[in-house]
Amino acid sequence: MTHDKQTRCINVDWLEVYCLEPFDQTPLDADYFRRKGYLVKEREYGTRVYNQMFEILDNNLNPIMEVRRDPASGDSSFSGLVPESCHLRLPNWVLYQGNPVRSMMEFLVQHNYIFKRIFRIDIALDFEYFDSGDKPADFVRRYLRGKFRKINQCNLTAHGEDNWKIHCWNSLSWGARTSMISTKLYNKTKELEEGKTKKPYIRTAWMEAGLIDNPMTCEKMKEDGKMHKVDIWRLEFSIKSSLNGYVDYEMQNRKRVEKQRIPHTLSCYDTKDKLWQRYQDLVYHYFRFKHAEYIDLTQVYHGGVLESVHSHYEKPLKRKDRCRDKRLFYFDNEHDFLTLSQCPPDAKRNREDDILERRLRMYRDQHIERDIRQACDIILQNIDLHKLVDYSPEHLTKEARALQITLARKLNGDVRDAAVILNEIKKMLEEETMY
């Protein structure tokens, strides 16, 4: 059995990003990609959030990118979306080909998407045994019997079978549905056998990692020279969009010192080494267990006299930090573990900004001149991103100021300081003299 990180079967199993389309060029709809030479399959209906949904296909008519765009409630302050909002997702089979994260990054750059955040990324490790030699099915059974206790993520969901022929657990999930990080340990072989799609690309990944020798039967040759069917289990972490960044900490056996924050971007996962490092971080914080050790009541004295312990007394558990660790994975030496932090809550919107935003949208929609509409879009986009904290030059980007001056020219016929012009525009909007 090898634990070399180069031979581990670790993959991204879900990759979806939230982006903005470039506001100063043609909308990136299905016709745009057709003009670029892509094969596109449109869905007749959109989603609950987006009006349009389509797939970009390869020459064999296999989907290589899913695009959702044109938000149905783009002007709603409740949705948090803007007209340029879109979601891009790689189909599952693409995630097991080459370097999918790098492919997503190249696609965004090629078409000038503005990356905002990773909406969801799942990282999965497939294995037959834990590094410690424990068989996953045996560990799950002992854990549910109370032999081990988990650190963090106390919400647990278990699925299995209970009949006259078999009694077993096939899947454990930790974390609430709204959790930033959720953890799942399950029998992947069984899931593939029972699923509607067999996903042969996953079995191929197992064979390349040495987990199986026959991808058709999911069998492996043992030391006796015979082929035996093996159960491959998967430990999967799902990271949701509320993740804002990593905070770097030293290893546990050193002085714990907080370091710098690393932005949570695609570059955190764009190589196998980085993927394994992030996976170790997640295991260290979200898949840690302790032996369930109990206090020896025979050693409890009251008034200097040993108290007799009756068999019906329940032994209390020791504190978790005083129990022995249950080691399942072996980490790289000298690895600095990173912990995950959640996005702070959004700042409360200013009512005047809400009024300004609503009226600017109305004004933009009433004009066909490109520079006016573009200037309004720049202002609106900066408001949505909370970049315009105040209407003064130091808070305006160079590009935004230039377009705001263009807008001022159309409205007032003069060019003055950007802050003065924008304040006048705001005042005119409030007085509704522009309609």
Secondary structure, 3 states (H helix, E strand, C coil): CCCCCCCCEEEEEEEEEEEECCCCCCCCCHHHHHHCCCEEEECCCCCCCEEEEEEEECCCCCEEEEEEEEECCCCCCCCCCCCCEEEEECCHHHHHCCCHHHHHHHHHHHCCCEEEEEEEEEEEEEECCCCCCCCHHHHHHHHHCCCEEEECCCCEEEEEEECCCCEEEEEEEECCCCCCEEEEEEEHHHHHHHCCCCCHHHHHHHHHCCCCCECCCCEEECCCCCEEECCCEEEEEEEECCEEEEEECCCCCCCCCCCCEEECCHHHCCCHHHHHHHHHHHHHHHCEEEECCECCHHHCEECCEECCCCCCCCCCECCHHHCCEECCCCCCCCCCCEEEEECCCCCCCCHHHHHHHHHHHHHHHCCCCHHHHHHHHHHHHHHHCCCCCCCCHHHCCHHHHHHHHHHHHHHHCCCCCHHHHHHHHHHHHHHCCCC
